[in-house]
């Protein structure tokens, strides 16, 4: 099997695709890495559900300051013009449609854009929905970042999710280690694939039908 993009490379690509001026919430996992790769010439305002608007990336090697962390309990910084709110205001931003985009991880995404990202039902795991349901209900757009298949090779993009749903029909775009896929009313459309992969290979690793854009581009590690 071809070697896919790393978590850092996925995050870097998402960062490049976020439009200037967007208010964005970054979820746990790969999404938290995105703040490191936002272009300096873009004015992207990061929101974290524990109450920061205007968050910057933190220094992972610095002593942890529990007053400056994101919802993943990772160190962050305050950019000029940032503000701190309580949970009520923070969640009102999420639920009230004030976020242009949220980026979340996922256990599964369906061909209809359904998202499952908080519980697999596996023995010993602790379900953790956090603010994900509020985010997917309130954000204007939702991008998902994840591996294309599970550790044992099972598709994570499926015809129908068999894990508890976070939201129905909420995903707009999927970024995996193998491809970028748009979720459209007529189905899933591949717009980019990693170098060396062909469409039949990608389809074989996906649990539902895919279409391919005539303008499909090549993803190269950078």
N, C-alpha and C positions, 0 to 999 in steps of 0.2 A: 504493500500500500504506500502511496505517496506521502511524503511528510507534509503536514499541513502547516498553516500559520501558527505561530506561538500566541499565547494570551496577549503579550505585549504588542505584537503585530496587528492582532484584531483590534485592540484598543486604539492603536495609532490610526488605523483606517477609519474607524468610527469618528474619531476626533476630526479628521480631515473633512468628513461629510456633514458635520454639524454647521448649519448656517450661522452667519454673523448676526448678533443681536438676540439669539435665542436664550430663553430661561430654561435650564436643563437640570433634571434630577438624575443622579447616577446611583444605580443599585449596587448590591453586594457582588463581589467576585470580579470578573473581567471589567465591568463598568467602572469600578473605582479607579482603574488604571488610566482611564481616558483623560483625567485632569492633567496628567503628566505630558500629554502630547497635543494639547490644544495649541493651534498656531498663535504666535504672538500678535499677529495682525488681525485676529478675530476678537470681538467683544462678546464672549459667551459667559453668561452669568449662571454660576452653579448654585443649586439649592440642595440642602440636605434636610431630611425630614426632622432631624432633632433640633433644627432652628437656626440655620445659617443661610443667608442669601449673599452671594458674593464670595464663595469659598474658593480657595486656591489649594494646590497640592502641598502636602506637608513633607517634612524631612523624615524618612523612616529610620534614620540613624540617630536622630535627636531624642533626648529624654521625653517620654510621653507626658503631655499636658492634657489631663482629662477635661479641661475646660475648652480645648480646641481639638475635637474629634468629630468625625462624621458618623453616620448611622451604623457604619461597620466597625466603629471604635478604632479607626485608623487616624493618625495625626493629619491635620490639615492646617492651612494658614488663612488669615483674613486679608483679602485684597482691599486696596483703597476704595472706599465707598460701600463696603460690605455692612451688613446689619445682622443682629442677632434677635430672634423672636422666641416666644414660648411655643409649645406644641400646638396650642389652639390656633394661632396665626399660621404656623407652618402647615398644618393639615388643611386649613382653610384655603391656602394657596393651592395645595394639591387637588382638593375636591372641587374648587371653584373654577377650574379651567384656566388658571393663571400660568401654568407651565406649558411651554411649547413642545417639550420633548422629555420623555423619560427613557432611560436605557437600563434594561434588566437582564439578569441571567434567566435560564429556563431549564427545566427537566424535559419538557416536551412543548412543541408548537404544532398545531394542527394545520391542515391545508386551508382551513377557513380563518386562520388567525387566532384561534383559541390558545390561551396561555396557561400552562401548569408549571408553577415554579415554587411551591411552598411545601409540598408533602409528596413523598413517594410511597408512603405506607411501609417502608422497610423497617424490619425489627431493629430497635435500638436508636432510631432516628427521632429527632425532636422537630415536629412541624413548626415552621417559622414564617408566618405570612408577613409580619411586620406591617409596613405601610403599603405593600405591593398592591392590594386591592384598591386602595384609595388612589394610588398613582395611575393605575391602568384605567380607572373610571374617569379621572379628571384631566390627565394630560392630553394635549391635542394630537400627539403622535407617540408611538411606542416602537423603539428598536430593541431587538433581542440579540444578545451575544452568547454563544455557547459552542461546544464541540458538536460536530455534525452527528457523531454516533456516541453511544455509551462506551465504557471501558471494555465491555464484552461484545462490542460491535453492533449493538442494536440501534436502529434509527431513532433519532430524537425529533425528527420532523415526520409527522405521522398523519394518517387520514383522520383519526379521531384520538384525542388524548384519553388515556386510561388512568391518569392521575387526577386528583381533585383540581378543578379549575380555579385560576386566579381571576380570569375574565374571559368572556366570549367575544370573538371577533375583534380583538383589541390590537393585535400585532400588525404593524405596517411594513417592517423590514427585518430580515434575519441575517445576522453576520455569524458565520461559522468559521472553523479553521480551514474549510474547503471552498466556501462560496459565499456570495452575497445574493440574497433572494428577496424579491419584492412580493408582498402579499396583496393580491389584487382580487377584485370581485370575481374574475373569471378563473382564478387559481394562482399557483405559485410560479413566479417567473425568475429564472436565474439570470442575473445581470453581470456576474463575474465569477470566475473559477480560478483555482490555483494553477500555476504553471505546470504543465505536464499532465493535467487531468482532462479527460474528455467527458462529454455529456453522459454517455451510457454508464461510465464508472460512477459518476455522481448520482445518477438515477438509481443505480443498484444499492446505494448506501442510504437511500431515502425511502420512507414508508408510505409515500403517496406520489401521484403523478406530478411531474415538473414540466414547465415549458422553458424554452431558452430564448433570450432576447437576440435579435439579429445583431445587436450592438454589444454583445457579451464581451467583456474585457478580461484581461489576464491579471491575476493577483500574484505579484512577485514579492518575496520577503525583502524588506528594506530596513 
